[in-house]
Amino acid sequence: AIGNTNPASTYSNVTIKNNWITGLTNTHPIWFTASSGQAYDGFQILNNRIENNTVSVSSNLVTSIDMWRSGNHNISGNYIDGGKYNGIKSDGYQNSTITKNYISNCKVAGISVQAT
């Protein structure tokens, strides 16, 4: 999986591209979270394949691409099959683009956009 382990971290202008993420259990394939503020800015999440990931308990809320407290990012061209919660979640601030993604078999929503 790709993501941060410290919610106090901040990152900008990161590209995550052309990865194949499969066979995870109880793990967000691409996940960035923060404790406060707009911690992530200018991410490019492009052309990734995410599939065959599982949860051991149905109440686990595992989203395939999960961006918390983020803005100005582009999520495009990703293939997501079987998001165990949402396919893509953008919990963010401003000016983000989510386009041309293939998303199927999600538990709650293909794309969830929320305000922080």
C-alpha positions in Angstrom: 0.0 0.0 0.0 1.0 3.6 -0.5 0.4 6.3 2.1 1.6 8.0 5.2 2.0 6.6 8.7 2.2 9.9 10.6 -1.0 12.1 10.5 1.1 15.1 11.4 3.0 14.9 8.1 2.4 17.2 5.1 3.3 16.6 1.5 2.9 18.4 -1.8 3.4 17.8 -5.5 3.5 14.0 -5.2 2.8 11.7 -8.2 1.5 8.2 -7.7 1.3 6.6 -11.1 1.1 3.2 -12.9 0.9 0.9 -9.8 -0.9 -2.4 -9.6 -2.2 -2.9 -6.0 -3.9 -6.3 -5.4 -4.4 -8.8 -2.6 -4.4 -6.5 0.4 -6.5 -7.3 3.5 -7.8 -4.5 5.8 -5.5 -1.9 4.2 -6.3 1.2 2.1 -4.4 0.8 -1.2 -3.7 4.5 -1.5 -4.3 6.5 1.7 -3.2 9.9 3.0 -4.6 11.2 6.3 -3.9 14.2 8.5 -4.9 15.4 11.9 -5.6 19.0 10.9 -5.4 21.6 8.2 -4.8 21.0 4.5 -1.9 18.6 4.8 -1.8 17.4 1.1 -1.6 19.6 -1.9 -1.0 19.0 -5.6 -1.2 15.2 -5.7 -1.4 13.4 -9.1 -2.9 9.9 -8.7 -2.9 8.5 -12.2 -3.4 5.2 -14.0 -3.3 2.9 -11.0 -5.0 -0.6 -11.0 -6.5 -1.5 -7.6 -8.4 -4.9 -7.4 -8.9 -8.1 -5.4 -8.5 -6.4 -2.0 -10.5 -7.7 1.0 -11.6 -7.0 4.5 -11.7 -9.6 7.3 -14.7 -7.9 9.0 -17.5 -6.3 6.9 -17.5 -3.2 9.2 -13.9 -2.2 8.1 -14.2 1.0 6.1 -11.5 0.6 3.5 -11.5 3.0 0.6 -9.3 2.3 -2.4 -8.0 5.9 -2.9 -8.5 7.9 0.2 -7.4 11.5 0.4 -8.1 13.3 3.7 -7.5 17.1 4.2 -6.2 17.6 0.6 -6.6 20.0 -2.2 -5.6 20.8 -5.7 -5.1 17.2 -6.7 -5.9 15.2 -9.9 -7.2 11.6 -9.6 -7.6 10.3 -13.1 -7.4 7.1 -15.2 -7.5 4.6 -12.3 -9.1 1.2 -12.4 -10.8 0.2 -9.2 -12.7 -3.1 -8.8 -14.1 -4.0 -5.4 -13.7 -0.9 -3.1 -14.7 -2.3 0.3 -16.2 1.1 1.2 -15.7 3.9 -1.4 -13.7 3.6 -4.6 -12.4 7.2 -4.3 -12.9 9.5 -1.4 -11.8 13.1 -1.4 -12.2 14.8 1.9 -10.8 18.1 1.0 -10.7 21.8 0.3 -10.5 23.1 -3.2 -9.8 22.7 -6.9 -9.5 18.9 -7.2 -10.3 17.0 -10.3 -11.6 13.4 -10.3 -12.1 12.2 -13.9 -12.0 9.2 -16.2 -11.7 6.5 -13.5 -13.2 3.0 -13.9 -14.9 2.1 -10.6 -17.0 -1.0 -9.9 -18.3 -3.2 -7.1 -18.0 -0.7 -4.2 -19.8 -1.1 -0.9 -21.0 2.5 -0.4 -20.0 4.9 -3.2 -17.9 4.9 -6.3 -16.8 8.5 -5.6 -17.4 10.3 -2.3 -16.6 14.0 -2.0 -16.8 15.5 1.5 -15.9 18.8 3.1 -13.5 18.9 6.0 
